[in-house]
Amino acid sequence: MERHPSPRRREFFAPGLLPETEMCAHTQVMHTHSSPTSRSAHGSDHRLQRGSSLQEKEAHKMAGPWCFGRVYLTVVALVFMAHGVSTHPTQEKVLAEKVQALMSWTELDRVIRMSDAVFYHFLLETPRNYSAIVMFTALHKFRSCVICKYAAEEFHILADSCQRPGAFTNKVFFALVDYDENPEAFHMFQVMTVPRFFHFPAKGKLAPHDIYPLEESNMVAEQMAKWVAERTEIKIDIIQPASYRGLFKSGILSALLGGLVYLLKWNRKFIFSKRVWQVLMLCFVMIMMSGKMWTHMNRAPYAQRNPRTGHMQYISEGMRFQFAVETYVVCLLHACVSLGTVLLDTAAASRESVQRRRVMILTGVCLIAVSFPGLLALLRVKVPPYLYGFS
């Protein structure tokens, strides 16, 4: 014989909080209790069935709104997901803050100097919907990296042209990482030589083409702009900064031509003078021998501080590099040697007084005696194993 559930079991759960599955089981149990085996207590069972029916109706009435609310929330969630609404508002907020910070820094300086922490947060961590062109370099004075300074100038021209007021964009940013300030970034990407240029894409990882090919291209703003356009699909029109060197050179050339025309007007004999052409040719030879063209093409600095001693260095050690002031020293020494030789030659063939010839000879000997050892000493500084010299 089945055991009838006690009324306390039904009263333990409030009708409105009873789950649907338990409601169904509860209803089945209540129907089972009205079997013919319990007809001896027909009156009490009839009242029990009526009470059970009332509880079932009340439970279904209260469970209806709960089921409807659950279905409504499910539909709303599906609609939002179908329309691509982000379920991570924190990521969007972080991205907006990162872009805003980069734009603020770019307004102050088109090239952002990054520390290790800033580099990791803005260029390596997600989210990120922007690209970055990063220059790895070493610009401190004691590094003596002349090519780094030249590359930095061209990189600034590139950044200024891309982020100028009429073409400002938040899709690509320009940054600079210095080895003495951020060594961890150099170790992370195994940068062994400087300068190097990297493109950090908005999505995905670095590819071989994201490293600027220095072997195939020069470090000029125009060629770097083509590489940036290939990697980011952003075309950059290079705008060179205003330079008054050309105007200054044009003024000097005009003054020389004007002086030449003036001399030709009053005295045309000097143009046929051998000494004038000899002096001009000697000046040209001395300028070429001094290395003036090399320093101009390589934009060598005037002088540089020695990283070991801290003193200003005017003569570069080694034969592969030369300072601008060193060019002037070499040119002056060659000029003195040439002038001394000319004075000795003129005194030997001159018909002037003996006293004047002695002065010319003494001046020529002194010039050669001082200038030629100076050239040898300069050569020994450049090439220490050089054997000959006056010391």
PLY file of the C-alpha trace (Angstrom):
ply
format ascii 1.0
element vertex 391
property float x
property float y
property float z
element edge 390
property int vertex1
property int vertex2
end_header
0.00 0.00 0.00
1.35 3.46 -1.00
2.32 5.83 1.72
0.48 9.11 1.53
2.64 12.24 1.65
2.07 14.32 4.67
0.57 17.81 4.38
3.78 19.26 5.85
5.65 18.27 2.70
3.29 20.39 0.62
3.52 23.33 2.97
7.35 23.42 2.98
7.52 25.02 -0.53
5.64 28.22 -1.16
3.42 27.73 -4.21
4.91 30.64 -6.12
8.54 29.47 -5.62
7.96 25.87 -6.58
9.86 24.95 -9.78
7.94 23.66 -12.77
9.35 20.15 -12.60
8.49 19.84 -8.92
5.03 21.27 -9.62
4.41 18.54 -12.17
5.67 15.84 -9.81
3.60 17.32 -7.03
0.49 17.23 -9.19
1.13 13.61 -10.15
1.49 12.65 -6.49
-1.74 14.40 -5.63
-3.59 12.53 -8.39
-2.16 9.26 -7.21
-3.56 9.79 -3.74
-7.14 9.78 -5.05
-6.95 6.11 -6.02
-9.77 3.68 -5.14
-7.71 2.22 -2.29
-8.45 5.30 -0.16
-12.27 5.44 -0.56
-12.74 4.76 3.12
-11.81 8.41 3.73
-13.68 9.75 0.73
-14.75 12.98 2.32
-11.30 13.95 3.55
-9.69 12.95 0.21
-12.23 15.02 -1.70
-11.32 18.10 0.32
-7.64 17.31 -0.23
-8.11 17.13 -4.00
-9.97 20.43 -4.02
-7.16 22.07 -2.03
-4.56 20.57 -4.37
-6.39 21.91 -7.43
-6.47 25.41 -5.92
-2.74 25.26 -5.19
-1.98 24.08 -8.73
-3.92 26.98 -10.25
-2.19 29.49 -7.98
1.25 28.06 -8.79
0.59 28.21 -12.56
-0.59 31.81 -12.26
2.61 32.87 -10.47
4.93 30.76 -12.66
3.58 32.33 -15.87
5.18 35.79 -15.45
8.47 34.20 -14.34
8.67 32.07 -17.50
7.72 35.05 -19.64
10.49 37.18 -18.08
13.05 34.49 -18.73
12.05 34.19 -22.37
12.07 38.00 -22.76
15.63 38.30 -21.39
16.81 35.52 -23.69
15.33 37.23 -26.75
16.86 40.59 -25.81
20.30 39.02 -25.36
20.07 37.30 -28.74
19.05 40.53 -30.45
21.96 42.45 -28.95
24.42 39.74 -29.91
23.02 39.60 -33.44
23.62 43.31 -33.89
27.23 42.99 -32.75
26.90 44.95 -29.53
29.99 44.36 -27.42
29.48 42.41 -24.24
32.76 43.84 -22.85
32.32 47.56 -22.26
35.56 47.56 -20.29
37.59 46.71 -23.42
35.98 49.56 -25.35
36.72 51.95 -22.51
40.38 50.88 -22.35
40.72 51.28 -26.12
39.18 54.74 -26.06
41.54 55.79 -23.25
44.58 54.49 -25.13
43.67 56.29 -28.35
42.92 59.50 -26.47
46.28 59.36 -24.69
48.19 58.75 -27.94
46.40 61.61 -29.65
47.17 63.95 -26.76
50.87 63.07 -26.89
50.92 63.41 -30.67
49.55 66.92 -30.45
52.52 67.86 -28.24
55.14 66.01 -30.30
54.53 64.08 -33.50
57.06 61.43 -32.40
56.23 59.92 -28.98
59.19 58.90 -26.81
58.15 55.66 -25.10
59.40 53.97 -21.98
59.26 50.20 -21.51
55.94 50.35 -19.65
54.32 52.66 -22.20
55.67 50.58 -25.08
54.24 47.36 -23.64
50.84 48.84 -22.74
50.15 50.75 -25.96
51.85 48.58 -28.60
51.74 45.02 -27.29
48.64 44.74 -25.11
45.13 44.47 -26.52
42.73 46.01 -27.38
44.33 47.99 -30.22
42.78 49.31 -33.44
45.71 51.49 -34.55
49.11 50.91 -36.11
52.43 52.29 -34.90
55.70 53.07 -36.66
58.51 52.74 -34.11
62.12 53.83 -34.49
64.68 51.96 -32.38
67.72 54.18 -31.90
70.44 55.49 -29.56
70.51 59.27 -29.48
72.50 60.02 -26.34
75.65 62.06 -26.94
78.05 59.51 -25.52
76.82 56.95 -28.10
78.36 59.01 -30.96
75.77 57.68 -33.42
75.76 60.29 -36.17
73.57 58.24 -38.51
70.99 57.96 -35.70
70.64 61.75 -35.58
70.21 61.95 -39.33
67.63 59.14 -39.30
65.77 60.84 -36.43
65.52 64.05 -38.47
64.04 62.18 -41.42
61.69 60.27 -39.10
60.42 63.54 -37.63
59.82 64.88 -41.14
57.80 61.72 -41.90
55.74 62.07 -38.71
55.15 65.79 -39.21
53.97 65.18 -42.77
51.55 62.44 -41.68
50.19 64.19 -38.59
49.97 67.72 -39.95
46.78 69.67 -39.10
45.10 68.97 -42.43
45.80 65.23 -42.39
45.72 64.28 -38.71
44.80 60.63 -38.19
44.34 58.27 -35.26
44.97 55.14 -37.34
48.76 55.34 -37.20
51.11 56.82 -34.61
54.87 57.39 -34.58
57.05 56.49 -31.62
60.73 56.45 -30.70
62.45 53.94 -28.41
65.93 54.79 -27.14
68.23 52.00 -26.02
69.46 53.85 -22.93
65.87 54.51 -21.83
64.14 51.23 -22.84
66.63 48.35 -23.08
63.91 45.73 -22.50
62.20 46.55 -25.80
65.51 46.02 -27.64
66.02 42.64 -25.97
62.43 41.60 -26.65
62.73 42.13 -30.42
66.45 41.29 -30.61
67.45 44.66 -32.07
71.24 44.52 -32.36
71.92 47.53 -34.61
70.45 51.01 -34.78
68.62 52.74 -36.25
65.83 50.26 -37.07
62.19 50.89 -38.01
59.30 48.56 -37.09
55.62 48.57 -38.01
53.31 47.26 -35.29
50.02 46.37 -37.00
46.59 46.94 -35.44
45.82 43.22 -35.70
48.03 40.19 -35.85
51.71 39.74 -35.18
54.84 41.20 -36.72
55.71 39.94 -40.19
59.08 40.15 -41.98
57.76 43.02 -44.13
56.97 45.00 -40.97
60.70 45.73 -40.60
62.01 48.54 -42.79
64.54 47.10 -45.31
67.60 49.29 -44.76
69.62 47.14 -47.16
67.32 48.05 -50.05
66.15 51.56 -49.12
67.76 54.69 -47.76
66.76 56.46 -44.57
64.98 59.34 -46.26
61.46 60.47 -45.52
60.16 59.86 -49.05
61.19 56.20 -49.14
59.97 55.57 -45.61
56.61 57.09 -46.60
56.26 54.50 -49.39
56.97 51.70 -46.91
54.41 53.10 -44.45
51.82 53.32 -47.25
52.42 49.65 -48.11
51.97 48.52 -44.51
49.13 50.81 -43.37
47.45 51.89 -46.64
47.85 55.53 -45.54
49.43 57.77 -48.17
51.79 60.41 -46.81
52.81 63.48 -48.81
56.22 64.54 -47.51
56.52 68.24 -46.70
60.11 69.31 -46.16
60.69 71.98 -43.50
61.56 75.48 -44.62
65.31 75.89 -45.18
67.13 79.14 -45.86
70.39 77.54 -46.88
69.51 77.72 -50.54
68.66 81.41 -50.25
71.91 82.08 -48.38
73.96 80.23 -50.99
72.19 82.06 -53.80
73.04 85.36 -52.12
76.72 84.46 -51.83
76.84 83.32 -55.45
75.18 86.52 -56.61
77.67 88.62 -54.63
80.62 86.75 -56.17
79.26 87.14 -59.67
78.58 90.83 -59.06
82.14 91.35 -57.80
83.53 89.51 -60.82
81.54 91.68 -63.22
82.73 94.79 -61.41
86.38 93.73 -61.68
85.99 92.87 -65.35
84.55 96.29 -65.99
87.53 98.16 -64.51
90.39 95.70 -64.99
90.28 92.76 -67.37
93.95 91.84 -67.15
93.58 89.75 -63.98
91.48 87.18 -65.84
94.55 86.29 -67.89
96.84 86.19 -64.86
98.39 82.82 -64.18
98.61 83.45 -60.44
94.87 84.00 -60.12
94.13 80.67 -61.71
96.86 78.97 -59.69
95.34 80.25 -56.46
91.86 79.17 -57.51
93.04 75.69 -58.44
94.94 75.32 -55.17
91.85 76.34 -53.20
89.75 73.76 -55.07
92.32 71.01 -54.49
92.62 71.84 -50.77
88.84 71.77 -50.30
88.60 68.38 -51.97
91.56 66.97 -50.03
90.21 68.19 -46.70
87.08 66.01 -46.92
84.60 68.88 -47.08
82.35 67.08 -49.57
82.30 63.92 -47.44
81.25 65.77 -44.28
78.60 67.67 -46.24
77.10 64.50 -47.75
77.13 62.60 -44.44
76.02 65.58 -42.33
78.88 65.15 -39.91
78.65 67.18 -36.67
80.95 70.09 -35.96
82.50 68.30 -32.96
81.51 65.72 -30.37
82.09 64.94 -26.70
84.28 61.94 -25.93
82.14 59.33 -24.09
85.12 58.03 -22.07
86.67 61.29 -20.89
83.77 63.72 -21.28
85.98 66.28 -23.08
85.03 67.89 -26.38
86.60 66.00 -29.29
87.48 67.88 -32.49
89.44 65.13 -34.25
87.67 61.83 -34.82
89.58 58.65 -34.10
89.87 56.31 -37.05
89.78 56.82 -40.80
86.09 56.07 -41.29
84.72 59.30 -39.86
85.57 62.98 -39.72
84.15 66.02 -37.93
83.43 69.31 -39.67
86.03 71.22 -37.64
88.59 68.59 -38.62
87.91 69.47 -42.24
88.79 73.10 -41.61
92.00 72.13 -39.78
93.14 69.89 -42.63
92.31 72.56 -45.20
94.24 75.21 -43.26
97.32 72.98 -42.89
97.32 72.15 -46.60
96.96 75.83 -47.42
99.96 76.72 -45.24
102.12 74.03 -46.83
101.09 75.14 -50.31
101.71 78.83 -49.52
105.14 78.06 -48.07
106.09 76.10 -51.17
104.94 78.93 -53.44
106.96 81.49 -51.44
110.13 79.40 -51.67
109.67 78.92 -55.40
108.99 82.64 -55.95
112.00 83.72 -53.88
114.32 81.46 -55.87
113.27 82.91 -59.23
112.61 86.50 -58.14
114.82 89.47 -59.15
113.79 91.58 -56.20
116.09 92.80 -53.43
118.00 90.31 -51.34
116.30 91.43 -48.12
112.82 90.84 -49.53
113.80 87.47 -50.88
115.15 86.48 -47.46
111.82 87.39 -45.86
109.96 85.27 -48.42
112.30 82.32 -47.83
112.05 82.58 -44.05
108.25 82.82 -44.19
107.98 79.83 -46.54
110.27 77.68 -44.40
108.34 78.52 -41.22
105.00 77.72 -42.82
106.21 74.36 -44.07
108.03 73.53 -40.83
104.89 74.12 -38.77
102.17 72.85 -41.11
103.67 69.63 -42.44
104.38 68.15 -38.97
100.84 69.15 -38.06
99.52 67.03 -40.92
101.65 64.09 -39.79
100.47 64.47 -36.19
96.87 64.56 -37.37
97.47 61.39 -39.36
98.92 59.68 -36.28
95.77 60.57 -34.31
93.63 59.03 -37.05
95.92 56.01 -37.51
97.86 55.30 -34.27
100.22 52.66 -35.81
101.55 55.28 -38.26
105.34 55.27 -37.85
106.48 58.66 -39.12
105.99 61.97 -37.38
107.61 64.73 -35.39
107.15 64.30 -31.68
0 1
1 2
2 3
3 4
4 5
5 6
6 7
7 8
8 9
9 10
10 11
11 12
12 13
13 14
14 15
15 16
16 17
17 18
18 19
19 20
20 21
21 22
22 23
23 24
24 25
25 26
26 27
27 28
28 29
29 30
30 31
31 32
32 33
33 34
34 35
35 36
36 37
37 38
38 39
39 40
40 41
41 42
42 43
43 44
44 45
45 46
46 47
47 48
48 49
49 50
50 51
51 52
52 53
53 54
54 55
55 56
56 57
57 58
58 59
59 60
60 61
61 62
62 63
63 64
64 65
65 66
66 67
67 68
68 69
69 70
70 71
71 72
72 73
73 74
74 75
75 76
76 77
77 78
78 79
79 80
80 81
81 82
82 83
83 84
84 85
85 86
86 87
87 88
88 89
89 90
90 91
91 92
92 93
93 94
94 95
95 96
96 97
97 98
98 99
99 100
100 101
101 102
102 103
103 104
104 105
105 106
106 107
107 108
108 109
109 110
110 111
111 112
112 113
113 114
114 115
115 116
116 117
117 118
118 119
119 120
120 121
121 122
122 123
123 124
124 125
125 126
126 127
127 128
128 129
129 130
130 131
131 132
132 133
133 134
134 135
135 136
136 137
137 138
138 139
139 140
140 141
141 142
142 143
143 144
144 145
145 146
146 147
147 148
148 149
149 150
150 151
151 152
152 153
153 154
154 155
155 156
156 157
157 158
158 159
159 160
160 161
161 162
162 163
163 164
164 165
165 166
166 167
167 168
168 169
169 170
170 171
171 172
172 173
173 174
174 175
175 176
176 177
177 178
178 179
179 180
180 181
181 182
182 183
183 184
184 185
185 186
186 187
187 188
188 189
189 190
190 191
191 192
192 193
193 194
194 195
195 196
196 197
197 198
198 199
199 200
200 201
201 202
202 203
203 204
204 205
205 206
206 207
207 208
208 209
209 210
210 211
211 212
212 213
213 214
214 215
215 216
216 217
217 218
218 219
219 220
220 221
221 222
222 223
223 224
224 225
225 226
226 227
227 228
228 229
229 230
230 231
231 232
232 233
233 234
234 235
235 236
236 237
237 238
238 239
239 240
240 241
241 242
242 243
243 244
244 245
245 246
246 247
247 248
248 249
249 250
250 251
251 252
252 253
253 254
254 255
255 256
256 257
257 258
258 259
259 260
260 261
261 262
262 263
263 264
264 265
265 266
266 267
267 268
268 269
269 270
270 271
271 272
272 273
273 274
274 275
275 276
276 277
277 278
278 279
279 280
280 281
281 282
282 283
283 284
284 285
285 286
286 287
287 288
288 289
289 290
290 291
291 292
292 293
293 294
294 295
295 296
296 297
297 298
298 299
299 300
300 301
301 302
302 303
303 304
304 305
305 306
306 307
307 308
308 309
309 310
310 311
311 312
312 313
313 314
314 315
315 316
316 317
317 318
318 319
319 320
320 321
321 322
322 323
323 324
324 325
325 326
326 327
327 328
328 329
329 330
330 331
331 332
332 333
333 334
334 335
335 336
336 337
337 338
338 339
339 340
340 341
341 342
342 343
343 344
344 345
345 346
346 347
347 348
348 349
349 350
350 351
351 352
352 353
353 354
354 355
355 356
356 357
357 358
358 359
359 360
360 361
361 362
362 363
363 364
364 365
365 366
366 367
367 368
368 369
369 370
370 371
371 372
372 373
373 374
374 375
375 376
376 377
377 378
378 379
379 380
380 381
381 382
382 383
383 384
384 385
385 386
386 387
387 388
388 389
389 390
